[in-house]
Amino acid sequence: MSAFKIAILAACSVILMLAAGCQGTLESVRAESKNAAEWPGPHGGLLAPFKEQAFRYRKPLEVSDGGRFMLAPYDELVDINKRDVQPVRKVRSWWVLKLPKGAEVEGEYEAGGRKLLYRAVGKLDGGSKITVIYVHGRGGSRDWGFDDERFGGNFNRLKNLMHKAGGAYVSPDFTDFEETGFADIKALINKFARLTDGPLVVACGSLGNTVCWNIAQDTAIASKISGLVVLAGFPDERFLTSPVIKSKRHHVPLLMAHGTIDPYYDYKTLEEFYRKIRAKEPDYPVRFVGFNTGKHGAPVRMIDWRDTLNWIAAQ
């Protein structure tokens, strides 16, 4: 091949690359415009900002369904390696604000003759403006939801949000992930429902999601709940015909968050479940937050608690 032809081919290659780059830029601009129109940023409301710039979602990669569906960016190098002193085990001190001495307490509750412990912070003697109960996953305990240094400091943020808002946050022990454990959590819900003037939200992590889905099947206990948060969980087809779906008076807002490469519970399966809920009940208050390239621990580490709880409280 002559030098002239080689030069022509090289020039054509450059032109094609530039054209592709322009097309990619145009598509990015279009996507950004769509995102800007559908994602106004964190929901305001009951909970005031606390470490907002650190914990709010970065610019979404995708927003659709009127803002109900969002794919948020996640980068292990940034969100674990740069955020933690010891990856996964200990977050950098800047991300944490220790609560005043005595603010965190340990309590006891009773269920079916069983005495169980919980850790709690906030307004626990009545009149709580919002109460959150966190149900841990397999291998966990009441300490998981109170660990300041693991999970990227996100539970520390939740504790501070609730403490500053006149709310209550509770992280309990419970017997198991079967009927007995569900009975435990029902007893805890009944206890704190009497002490809460505002929304009562149950958030469930990983295998703890069995509790959240069982709540939706129990008309009596669901009537005391203002929202469910499913973190790194799995779908339960019973929800599609559950009392909370059928009820015209008491829909329980639901937010599901999941990592796109979770090795334990398939991302696509949960996203499809979200689509099923939307198709069955278009007006049902449900949101889905995906964390791009996030694994099993990403939702607990990355969920914006202020945005989530303010959205639930506004429904």
N, C-alpha and C positions, 0 to 999 in steps of 0.2 A: 504494500500500500504506500502511495506517495506521501511525502511530508505535507503536501497541500491538503489531501483528503483527511489525514490525521488531524490537522488543524481545524478543518471544517467540523469534524465529528466532535472534537473537544469543545468548540464554540457552541454546538447544538446542545451538548450535555449541560453546559453552564446555563443556557437559556431555559432548558427543561427544569433544572434545579431551582432557578429563580421563580419560574412559573409555579412550581409546586409549593415553594415557600410562600409566595403571595397567596395562593389558594388556602394554605394552612393558616396563614395570618387572618385572612378573611373569615374563615370558619371560626377561628378563636374569637374574633371580634363579635361575630353573630352569637356565639355561645355566651360570651360575657354579657352581651346586651340582654339575652334571655335570663341569665342568672340574676342580673341586676334588677330586672323587672319582677322576678318571682321570689327573691330572697332579700328582704329588707334588713336582715341582721337579727341579732338576738331579740326575743320577745321581752318587752318591758312589763312592769306590773308590780306584783306583790314583793318580789325579792329585788333589792337594790344591787347595783354592780359591786362585785368584789373580785379583784384580780382579773378584771374583764379582758384586758388585752392578752393575758397569758392563756386563758382557758376558753375564750370564745372560738368558734369554728373559723378556720382560715377560709379564704375565698373558695366557695364550693366549685367542684369540678362539673357538677350537674345539678340543676334544680328543675323540677317539673311537677305536674299535677297540682298547680296552684300553690306551690310551696310545700306541699305535703311530703314530697319525696326529695331527698337531698343526698348526693354523694359528696362526702367531705374528703379533703386530702389527708393523707396519713403517710408519714415517712419515718421509718424505724430509726434512721440515723439522727433525725431531729427530735422525734417524739419520745425516744427512749435514750439513745446514746448521748445526746446533748442535754437532755432534760435531767438525766439521772447521774449521780456520782457513781453509784454501783448499778449498772443497768438492771432494771426491773425491781431491784431490791430497795434502793434508797435514792429519793429525788433530791435535787439540789435545794439548799435551805431557802433560797429566794421564793420558791413555790409554796412555801408553808408559812402559816401564821398560827403559832400555838395559842390556844384559848387560855383565858385567865385560869389560875389555879382554882380548882373546885368546880369549874364549869361542867366538866365531864363526870358523870356519875355511873355507878353500876346499880341495877335494880333487879327485882325478882318478880316473876309472874307465875301464875298457876294455870294449868290446863289438865283437866281430867285427873286431878290428884297429883300430877307431876309438877315439881317446882323447877323452873328454868330461869336462867339469867339473861340479862340484856345490858348493853351499854347505851347511854343516852346523853344528850346535850340539849339545852334550850329550856323552853317553858314547859315544865313537866307536871305542874300542879293544877292545870286547868287553864282554859282560855288561849290555847295555842292558836296562832293565826294560820299555821299550816304544819302538818305533821308528815314526816316521811319515815317509812319502815323499810329497811333494806334486808332482803332475804339472800343470804350468801349461797354459793354453789358447793359442789362436792369438795370435801376436805377442809371446808372453812369453819369458822366459828364467829361468835359475836365480835371478836377482835378484828376481823377482816374489814368490816365497814367503818372501823375507827382508826385504821392504820394511816398515820400521817405521811409516812415515807414511801410506802409501796403505792402502786397504781398511779404513779405520777403526781401524787399529792392531791388527787381529785376528791378523795373523801374528806381531806382537810378543808378543801374549799366548800364542800357541802355542809360540813359542820359549822363553818363560819357564816355561810349564807343563812342557815336556819337560826343560829344564835343571834345574829344581828337583826333578823326580821321578827323576832318574838315567836318563832316556831319551835318545833321539837323534831329531833332526829333520833331514831332508835335502831340499833343493830342487835338482833336477838340470837341466842342459841335456840335450836329446836331439835326435836328427836330424830327425824329422818325426812326423806323426800316422798314419803307415802302418806297414807291417811292420818297416821298419828301426828306427823309433823305438820300437816295441814291443820289439824285440830289445834295444835299449839299456836300457830300463827293466827287462827281465827280468834282464839282467846286473847291474844295480844292486841288484835285489831279492836275487839270489843272494849278492852281496857282503855286504849287511847282514843277511841271514838268519843268516849264520854269526856275526855280532857281537851278535845279539839273543837274550836269554833269555826275554823276554816277548812280548807281541803285536807283530806287524808289520802296520801299516795303510797302505794306499795311498789317498790322497785325490786326486781328479781334478777340475779345474776346466774348465768349458765344453767346448771341443773335445778337451781332454785326456781326456775321458770315454771316448774310443775305447780308451784304454789300460786303464781299469778294466774295461770290458766284455770286452776281449780276454783279460784275466787270468782271467776266469770261464770262458773256453773252454779254457784250458790247464791240464790236470790237474796237471802237475808243478809249475808255478809257483803255482797256486792253493793247493796243499798247504802252501805256505810263508807264506801270507797269513792274517791273523786278522780282517781287516775291509776293506771298501771304502766310500768316501765319495764320492758323486756330487753335485757342486755345479754348479748352473745347467747341467745336462746334458740328455740326451735318452735315450729308451728304446732298448733293443736286444732285440728279440724272441728272439734266440738264448739269452738268459739263462734263459728259461723251460724250456729243455731242456738247459741247460749242465751240466757235471760237478758244479758246486757245488750245483745244485738237486737233481740225482739222487743225490748222495752221502748216505749215511746216517751217515757217520762224520765228515765235515768240511764242515759248512755254514759258509759265509763270511758273517758278518753284513754287512748292507748298509743304509746310511743315505743317503737321497736328500733334497736340499734345493733348493727352487726358488721364485722369485718369481712371484706370480700374474699379473703383467703383463709377463713377460719377452718382449721383442720378437723374440728370436732362436729360442728353443726353447719351444714351447707348454706352458704349465702343465698344462692339462687332460690332454694326452697323457701326461705323466709321472705324474700322479696316477692315471690309468686303468691305467697300467702297474703301479704299486704295487698296485692292486686285483687285477690279474691274478695277481701273485705270491702275494698272500694267498689267492686262490681256488684256485690250483694246489697250493700248499704252505702250509696254514694255520699250521703250526708253524715255518715258516722265519723266522729272525731278521731282520726288515726293518722299517725305520721311514721315515716321510715327514714332513718339516717344510716347510710352506709359509709364505712371508712375504707377508702381505696387502699388496697394492699394490706389492710389490717388483719391481724390474726385474732385468736380467741380473746386475748386480754384487751384488745383495742377499745371496745365500747366502754368498759369500766374506766379506763384511763382517759378517754377522749370526750366522753359525753359532756356537753355543756349543761350543767345542772340548772343554772339560772334560766336559760332559754327553755329547757324542758318543763320545769315546774311552773314558770310563768305562763307558758302555753296551756298547761293543764288547768291552772287556776282560772284562766280566762274563758274556758269552755262552758 
